[in-house]
Amino acid sequence: MDVYDILFLKCTEYEVAVNEKHVPLWMLSKSDEERINFDLPWTNLQDLAISLYELKREQQKSKELLKCNLEEIIVGISYLKSKKSGSLLSDESMAIKACMDYLSEFITARINCIYRYYYPMKTPPNKSLFDEVILKFPQKKDIKAKNRQDFEEIISKLKKYDFNLQN
């Protein structure tokens, strides 16, 4: 089981409200879709893309590893809808692509932060599952994270309410 399998399992454990009862995502099916309250900090994919862009920029400037909830971000990309009008990213597939691009760039910024400031040490002091995703990559200067396909698979399975680990 690799880190992306663990990330997928963590996403399936994300708690949502259905008829005001909190249940893990894996207990739901497509038929529950209209009754689910994800209680996410973003209202649509555009808000999430903006947040990821700002997070990426902050990480690029920071010497510290910024905290974020990767499972919440993946669930947001999977289930948030696109704002219908008044936005450059009104097409849902473009908004998802923008979110994934910014998430990948944020991970790249974290990799570079780890390389510059933490790699000489054994592990970062506030290491999390998110850092496990990052530390899967070789530690080279200015590395570009190539995780898009792994994230696309996770998001696709979540969108289809396919909570089985095996394909």
C-alpha positions in Angstrom: 0.0 0.0 0.0 1.6 3.3 -1.0 1.0 6.8 0.3 -1.8 7.5 -2.3 -3.7 4.4 -1.2 -3.5 5.7 2.4 -4.6 9.2 1.3 -7.5 7.7 -0.6 -8.5 5.7 2.6 -8.2 8.9 4.7 -10.5 10.7 2.2 -13.1 8.0 2.5 -13.1 8.5 6.3 -13.8 12.2 5.9 -16.9 12.9 7.9 -19.9 14.5 6.2 -23.4 15.3 7.5 -26.4 13.5 6.0 -29.7 14.6 7.4 -27.7 16.2 10.3 -26.1 12.9 11.2 -22.3 12.6 10.8 -21.1 9.6 8.9 -17.8 8.8 7.0 -17.9 9.3 3.3 -17.4 5.6 2.6 -20.9 4.9 4.0 -22.6 6.9 1.2 -23.7 6.2 -2.3 -24.6 8.3 -5.3 -28.2 8.3 -4.2 -27.3 10.3 -1.0 -25.6 13.0 -3.1 -28.4 15.6 -2.7 -28.6 15.2 1.1 -24.8 15.5 1.9 -23.4 18.5 3.7 -19.6 18.4 3.3 -19.1 21.4 5.6 -16.1 22.6 3.6 -14.5 26.0 4.1 -15.1 26.8 0.4 -18.4 27.3 -1.4 -17.3 26.3 -4.9 -14.3 25.1 -6.9 -13.2 28.7 -7.7 -12.9 29.6 -4.0 -10.9 26.4 -3.5 -8.6 27.3 -6.4 -8.0 30.8 -5.0 -7.2 29.3 -1.6 -4.8 26.8 -3.1 -3.1 29.6 -5.1 -2.7 31.7 -2.0 -1.4 28.7 0.0 1.1 28.0 -2.7 2.4 31.6 -2.8 2.7 31.6 1.0 4.6 28.4 1.0 7.0 29.6 -1.7 7.9 32.6 0.6 8.0 30.7 3.9 10.7 28.8 5.7 8.1 26.9 7.6 5.9 24.1 6.4 2.4 25.4 6.2 -0.3 23.2 7.6 -3.3 22.2 5.5 -5.8 19.4 5.5 -5.0 17.4 2.3 -8.0 15.1 2.7 -10.3 18.1 2.9 -8.8 19.6 -0.2 -9.2 16.4 -2.2 -12.8 16.0 -1.0 -13.4 19.6 -2.0 -12.0 19.0 -5.5 -14.0 15.9 -5.8 -17.4 17.2 -4.7 -17.6 21.0 -4.9 -19.4 22.4 -7.9 -18.2 25.2 -10.1 -19.7 28.7 -9.9 -21.9 28.9 -13.0 -21.2 32.5 -14.1 -19.0 35.5 -13.4 -15.8 33.4 -13.2 -12.9 32.6 -15.5 -13.2 29.0 -14.3 -16.9 28.5 -14.8 -16.4 25.2 -16.6 -16.1 22.5 -13.9 -13.3 20.6 -15.6 -11.2 23.8 -15.9 -11.8 24.6 -12.3 -10.8 21.0 -11.2 -7.7 21.3 -13.4 -6.8 24.7 -11.8 -7.2 23.2 -8.3 -5.0 20.2 -9.1 -2.4 22.5 -10.7 -2.3 24.7 -7.7 -2.2 21.7 -5.3 0.7 20.2 -7.3 2.5 23.6 -7.2 1.9 23.8 -3.5 3.4 20.3 -3.0 6.3 21.4 -5.2 6.8 24.4 -2.9 6.8 22.2 0.1 9.3 19.8 -1.4 11.6 22.7 -2.1 11.1 24.0 1.4 11.9 20.6 2.9 15.0 20.4 0.7 16.2 23.9 1.6 15.5 24.0 5.3 14.7 20.5 6.6 16.4 17.9 4.5 19.7 18.3 6.3 17.8 17.2 9.4 16.3 13.7 9.5 12.6 14.7 9.3 10.6 17.9 9.6 9.4 18.5 13.2 5.7 18.7 12.2 5.6 15.8 9.7 2.2 14.6 8.7 0.5 12.4 6.1 0.8 15.3 3.7 4.6 15.2 4.2 4.6 11.5 3.5 3.2 12.3 0.1 5.9 14.9 -0.4 8.7 12.7 0.9 7.9 10.0 -1.6 9.8 12.1 -4.1 13.6 12.2 -4.4 15.0 15.2 -2.7 16.5 17.3 -5.4 16.6 21.1 -5.7 13.6 22.6 -7.5 11.9 19.3 -8.1 8.5 19.4 -9.7 5.9 17.1 -8.2 4.5 14.6 -10.6 1.4 13.5 -8.7 -1.4 14.6 -11.0 -2.3 11.1 -12.2 -2.4 9.8 -8.6 -4.7 12.7 -7.6 -6.9 12.3 -10.7 -7.4 8.6 -9.8 -8.4 9.5 -6.2 -10.7 12.3 -7.3 -12.3 10.1 -10.0 -13.0 7.3 -7.5 -14.5 9.7 -4.9 -16.7 11.4 -7.5 -18.1 7.9 -8.5 -18.6 7.0 -4.8 -16.3 4.0 -5.5 -14.7 3.5 -2.1 -12.9 0.2 -2.9 -9.2 0.4 -2.8 -8.7 -2.0 -5.7 -9.8 -1.0 -9.1 
